[in-house]
Amino acid sequence: MTYVTTLVARRESASLTPAILNHIRNAIRGGTPVVLSPGEAVDIPVSLPPDQAVLQEAIGGHPIDAITLKPRGRRKALLIADMDSTMIEGETLDELAAFAGLGEQIAAITRRAMNGELDFKAALRERVGLLKGLNLEALEKTWQRVRFTPGGKELVMTMRARGATTALVSGGFTFFTARVAAELGFETHRSNVLLDDGAALTGVVQEPILDRDSKLSALKELAAARGLKLQATMAVGDGANDLDMIRAAGLGVAFRAKPVVAAQAMVKVHHADLRALLFMQGYKASEFAA
């Protein structure tokens, strides 16, 4: 078979039953499935990429993602990941804003920026400016609220165990990326720096701002450092500032993404957690690093 369609169900849904799997397999005229994780993920070999309308009709509204790729070169040697709403749930800047009593106002700007409706740099400067005078204790309190996206540590540590380079590249802030990177096992992190006077935020973000161009540059730079072609890389994110690196990577994934990103990305994960990024590379759950 020339292609592989990977089906990944939301873990808690138990929706990838033998009956549903058989129905999908027949609809797309697939070969014998290879179980990657019982009830959660399978590979189905296919001769041609399935018609999306037929595939979605066969899935029938169940919380199952379907990704079709060529089997050759599935496992990637470089992972670049966004942080907010990707490796962690929610937006740290919006959480910070809540401590300033500006949660809804700043969250509205964030939504527009992440959907590509606003210039990212200008929107970041505006939001940070509104936080001028916020006590630095709010950073620590925000960190205590951070929730990691399920499957993230397995993704990072499994790829590292197989020799891949892993980098967290975010339009967020170093206070958080340093901690998230350490917790999840990323080898390096890049993000923006919030300036303060020792007691409170000054309302200024250090220049130059890490934006969508910077994320794409990071992908290319880290690939070149390893002597990798971009085809051997994976990038994952959810916002408009992730689009360029998602398009450029050999395997670019829109993860629970904003509409503008989901509409333009070739690979989308709507239902499953970050383990899906391992399954689509052909890893079995038994191969995941603890």
Beta strands, then each sheet from edge to edge (+ up, - down):
strand 1: 3-9
strand 2: 34-37
strand 3: 41-46
strand 4: 64-69
strand 5: 78-81
strand 6: 88-89
strand 7: 147-148
strand 8: 165-173
strand 9: 188-192
strand 10: 194-196
strand 11: 201-205
strand 12: 233-237
strand 13: 251-255
strand 14: 267-269
sheet 1: 2+ 3- 1+ 4-
sheet 2: 9+ 8+ 5+ 12+ 13+ 14+
sheet 3: 6+ 7-
sheet 4: 10+ 11-
end
